[in-house]
Amino acid sequence: MRLWHKDLISVLPRQHLLAQWRECCCIIRNIAVNGTPNHLLVNKVLDYPPLHFMLYTNLVLDEMTKRDYEISETSYVKMVSNFNKAKDYFNMTNYLYTPTSIEDIYRDWHNDRYLIQCYYNLEEKYDCGGISRDEWNIINNFMEDRL
């Protein structure tokens, strides 16, 4: 499980973007059912108010819409239902800030260090054949100014 750095959403290959939607659905379902995502890489979502997760999920949905990818109404309805069940598990008292824009979501987590970690994770996927050369070039060009 992984929430890709928010800045990478716009350049994720198709399969990774669609998988990110499924990941968001899985995370919120696990929180609704178990009170936690119970995975080392995403447990941090509970350290933030639910608005962060909602904005992140909307970022993924917006990118999917931009690329004309569709999600089923059933999938969306389940996401909303699970979000409503899960929101009480998110930290509502011990957080540093409320996001006012996409740039603010997960600010202390989705920082430059995490961006580089995600970049190298995607590079490994490219090296192993999970990302095409064209897809990697898009990611790599995006990251050139950030490294």
N, C-alpha and C positions, 0 to 999 in steps of 0.2 A: 504494500500500500504506500502511496505517495501522493501528496498534493504538489504538483509541479509548481515551481516558482511562478507567481502571478504574471511576471513580465514575459515568461516563455509561452504562455497560453496562445498568443497570436501566431507563434511560429511552430507549434507542435505539429508533427505529422498527423495525418487523418486518424490513423489507428490509435495514436496516443491521446488525441483530443477526445475521441469517442470513448476511449477507456477512462479518461478523466471524469467524464459524466457518470459512467458506471461506478467509478471509485467514490464520487460524491454521494451517489445513491446508497452505496454499501456503507459508507461511513455513517451517514445519518440514520440508516436502518439499524446498524449496530448500536448506535447511541440510544435510539428509541427503544430497542428491545433489551439491551444489556446495561445501558447507562454509560457505556464507553465504547470507543472504536476498538480498543484492546489491540493496538498495533503501535509499536515503538515510533514509527515515522509519522504517525498522524494523531497520536494521543494529544498533541499540543493544541488541537482545535478546541479542546475543552478549557484551555487556559484563557480563552478570549470569549467575549460576549457573542451570542449567536449571530449577530449582524455581520460579523466577519465571514462566517461560513456562508451565510446567505449571499453576501456580495461576491464572494469567490465563486460560488456556484452560478450566480448570474453572469459572471465574467465568462465562464465556460459556455454557458447557454448562448450568450451573445455571440461568441466566436463561432459556435456551431451554426447559428442562424446566418451569420455573415457568409459562411461557406455553403449555405443551403443544405446543411445536414438536418435531418428531422429526428425528433424524439417522439415516442408515442405519448398520447394523452395519458394513458395508464401509468407510464413511467413518471411523468410529471406530477400526476395526482398523488402517487405513492410518495414521491419526494416531499411534497407539501405536507401530506399527512404525517409522515415520519418526522419532519422538521417540527411540526406543532407538538408532537409527543416528546421530542428530544430536547427542546429548547431549555427546559428547566435544568438540564444536566450541565449546561455551559456555565462558565464562571461569570456571574453577574456582579460580583462585589470586589474582586481583587484583580482589576485590570487597569492598565495605565492610561488608556485613551479609547475613545469611541471613534471609529473611522468616519471621516467626512468625505472621503473619495476613495477610488480604487487604489491609489497610491498608498493610502493609509492602512489597508487591510494587512493583517499579520506583519506589521512593520518590524517588530522585533524578531520575527522568525524568518520572514521572506526578505532577508537582507542580502547584501552583496555576497557574503560567504555562502549562503544557501543557494543563491543563483549559480555560483560556480560549481557547487556540488551537483546541482541538477544538470548543468551543462556537461560535466564529465560523465554523469550517468547516461546522458543521451549519446555522448561520444562513444561510450562503451557499447551501447546498443548499435550504433553505426559500425563499429569495428567488428561486431559479431554478426552483422548482416540483418539486423532488425530494423534498420533505417536505411533508405536508399541514399545514394550519393546526392541526388537532387534535394532530397529532404534535409540531409545533413548540411548542404551548402546554404540553405535558407537559415538554418539554426546558427551555423558558424558565422555567416555574414552579420546576422543580428547581434551576435556576441562580440564581434571584433572591436566595437567601440567601448565595450564594457569591461574587457580584460586588461 
